Amino acid sequence: MAILEVKGATFEYEQQGEGPDLVLLHSLLTDRRSFAAVVPALSRSRRVTVPSLPGFGRSSPETGSIEARADRVADFLRGLAPGRPLDVLGNGYGGFIAVALAARHPGVVRRLVLVDAGAAFPEEGRAPFRSMAAAVRKDGIKAILDGAVRRIFSEEYLAAHPAAIAERKAVLLEADPAQFAAACDALARVDLRDALQRISSPTLVVVGTRDAATPPALARELAAGIARAKLVELPGCGHCPPLEQPQELLRAIEPFLLG
């Protein structure tokens, strides 16, 4: 594990491989370790960097908007690879940050992969984030464990992999409650729809058809709003393909990244 300090903020990250840069941004309900099954394959031809996003792990805290978090990530990427654009993949929360990053810092992102992400939630989609934030502030991370785990995976996956429940709960319990709640607040407020037209990076949108956290309709809206974006749907997959369908995710993204 390495630490990069830039503009007064600290980022922890892991790095593997050599070649063109690819940065993987994790979802709210996981952490950087959620990419463990795909990093070995991706790092055969790339330098793969997996940071803990602001407020997670040993990365500096952040209480601002998704856009503010994207600005922090842009600083990190410029410190990581000065003067050259990088490929960026974001899952869920990391995908929303990646959308804002590509719109606000076009010179930083070469190719963009958005996995189970969107530009904004409808009102019924914002409510769970408000509820999670309130519950965590009152009773800690333990208050949302059962519901959160079921937002990560499809029901079919959980039935076939019951150990995943305990594994994900253990990861969630490591999160800082205040920072988790602040990230929920940011997702409940985010609306990047007007920013999509500013994204010029070649973009691939990937979504699991069983995603309950960021439903496929949001991914379709996202792909429609970004010029020349491509959309790939993963049948039967939930919110976190790197955990649930890593090989299918690799098959979807590697031709695009090599293009």
MOKAUR-V808625 format. One record per pair of residues at least 12 apart in sequence whose ideal C-beta (glycine too) atoms are under 8 Angstrom apart, sorted by sequence separation. I is the first residue (numbers start at 1). J is the second residue. If there is no record, write none. Layout:
{{I/J} {I/J}}
//
This chain:
{{1/13} {2/14} {60/72} {132/144} {207/219} {219/231} {1/14} {2/15} {88/101} {206/219} {207/220} {24/38} {88/102} {98/112} {205/219} {219/233} {234/248} {24/39} {35/50} {54/69} {98/113} {99/114} {132/147} {149/164} {153/168} {234/249} {53/69} {98/114} {132/148} {149/165} {152/168} {205/222} {216/233} {14/32} {24/42} {32/50} {54/72} {99/117} {205/223} {234/252} {13/32} {32/51} {54/73} {95/114} {98/117} {128/147} {149/168} {22/42} {32/52} {53/73} {88/108} {95/115} {99/119} {148/168} {149/169} {203/223} {232/252} {31/52} {88/109} {95/116} {96/117} {205/226} {51/73} {85/107} {86/108} {87/109} {95/117} {96/118} {16/39} {85/108} {86/109} {87/110} {88/111} {89/112} {90/113} {92/115} {94/117} {95/118} {96/119} {128/151} {149/172} {203/226} {16/40} {22/46} {24/48} {26/50} {32/56} {73/97} {77/101} {85/109} {86/110} {87/111} {88/112} {89/113} {90/114} {91/115} {92/116} {145/169} {148/172} {205/229} {207/231} {209/233} {17/42} {20/45} {21/46} {22/47} {23/48} {24/49} {31/56} {32/57} {51/76} {85/110} {87/112} {88/113} {89/114} {90/115} {91/116} {92/117} {203/228} {204/229} {205/230} {206/231} {207/232} {208/233} {209/234} {213/238} {214/239} {17/43} {19/45} {20/46} {21/47} {22/48} {23/49} {24/50} {25/51} {26/52} {31/57} {87/113} {89/115} {91/117} {196/222} {202/228} {203/229} {204/230} {205/231} {206/232} {207/233} {208/234} {209/235} {210/236} {211/237} {212/238} {213/239} {230/256} {16/43} {17/44} {19/46} {20/47} {22/49} {23/50} {26/53} {70/97} {74/101} {90/117} {145/172} {199/226} {200/227} {203/230} {204/231} {205/232} {206/233} {207/234} {209/236} {210/237} {211/238} {212/239} {17/45} {18/46} {19/47} {21/49} {23/51} {25/53} {69/97} {70/98} {73/101} {144/172} {145/173} {193/221} {197/225} {199/227} {204/232} {206/234} {208/236} {209/237} {210/238} {211/239} {17/46} {18/47} {70/99} {196/225} {208/237} {17/47} {26/56} {66/96} {70/100} {74/104} {78/108} {196/226} {197/227} {208/238} {16/47} {17/48} {49/80} {66/97} {69/100} {70/101} {74/105} {77/108} {141/172} {142/173} {208/239} {15/47} {16/48} {141/173} {193/225} {15/48} {67/100} {71/104} {208/241} {15/49} {66/100} {70/104} {71/105} {74/108} {141/175} {14/49} {15/50} {70/105} {206/241} {13/49} {14/50} {141/177} {208/244} {13/50} {67/104} {140/177} {208/245} {13/51} {12/51} {13/52} {141/180} {11/51} {12/52} {53/93} {137/177} {11/52} {46/87} {53/94} {136/177} {137/178} {11/54} {206/249} {53/97} {136/180} {137/181} {9/54} {12/57} {136/181} {12/58} {206/252} {12/59} {134/181} {206/253} {10/58} {11/59} {25/73} {132/180} {133/181} {136/184} {204/252} {10/59} {11/60} {132/181} {133/182} {204/253} {9/59} {10/60} {9/60} {133/184} {8/60} {132/184} {133/185} {204/256} {23/77} {130/184} {154/208} {156/210} {202/256} {3/58} {129/184} {130/185} {133/188} {155/210} {129/185} {154/210} {23/80} {34/91} {202/259} {129/187} {130/188} {154/212} {21/80} {129/188} {21/81} {30/91} {126/187} {151/212} {152/213} {30/92} {126/188} {150/212} {151/213} {9/72} {13/76} {21/84} {23/86} {25/88} {29/92} {126/189} {22/86} {23/87} {25/89} {27/91} {28/92} {29/93} {11/76} {21/86} {22/87} {23/88} {24/89} {25/90} {26/91} {27/92} {28/93} {9/75} {20/86} {21/87} {22/88} {23/89} {24/90} {25/91} {26/92} {27/93} {121/187} {9/76} {13/80} {20/87} {22/89} {24/91} {26/93} {27/94} {121/188} {7/75} {25/93} {26/94} {27/95} {6/75} {25/94} {121/190} {6/76} {24/94} {25/95} {120/190} {119/190} {120/191} {4/76} {6/78} {25/97} {119/191} {120/192} {6/79} {25/98} {119/192} {120/193} {119/193} {4/79} {4/80} {119/195} {119/196} {164/243} {156/236} {157/237} {157/238} {154/236} {154/237} {154/238} {153/238} {152/238} {153/239} {112/199} {152/239} {153/240} {157/244} {117/205} {151/239} {152/240} {27/116} {103/192} {112/201} {114/203} {125/214} {20/110} {93/183} {100/190} {111/201} {112/202} {113/203} {114/204} {116/206} {125/215} {153/243} {154/244} {96/187} {104/195} {110/201} {111/202} {112/203} {113/204} {114/205} {115/206} {116/207} {152/243} {153/244} {100/192} {103/195} {106/198} {109/201} {111/203} {112/204} {114/206} {115/207} {116/208} {99/192} {103/196} {106/199} {111/204} {113/206} {125/218} {93/187} {96/190} {104/198} {106/200} {100/195} {103/198} {106/201} {116/211} {96/192} {99/195} {103/199} {118/214} {99/196} {102/199} {116/213} {117/214} {121/218} {102/200} {116/214} {120/218} {102/201} {119/218} {99/199} {118/218} {102/203} {117/218} {118/219} {117/219} {119/221} {116/219} {118/221} {119/222} {118/222} {114/219} {117/222} {119/225} {114/222} {61/176} {63/179} {61/178} {62/179} {69/186} {61/179} {29/148} {56/175} {63/182} {95/214} {29/149} {56/176} {62/182} {66/186} {55/176} {61/182} {65/186} {66/187} {92/213} {29/151} {30/152} {64/186} {92/214} {29/152} {56/179} {66/189} {99/222} {116/239} {55/179} {65/189} {66/190} {116/240} {27/152} {55/180} {65/190} {116/241} {66/192} {115/241} {55/182} {115/242} {55/183} {115/249} {30/168} {33/171} {29/168} {31/171} {113/253} {30/171} {29/172} {31/174} {113/256} {31/175} {113/257} {111/256} {111/257} {92/239} {91/239} {92/240} {111/259} {91/240} {91/241} {91/242} {28/180} {28/183} {28/184} {28/187} {89/253} {87/257} {29/213} {38/242} {37/242} {34/240} {37/243} {35/242} {34/242} {38/246} {42/250} {34/243} {37/246} {41/250} {29/239} {30/240} {29/240} {38/249} {46/257} {27/239} {38/250} {42/254} {27/240} {30/243} {41/254} {45/258} {42/257} {24/242} {22/257}}
//
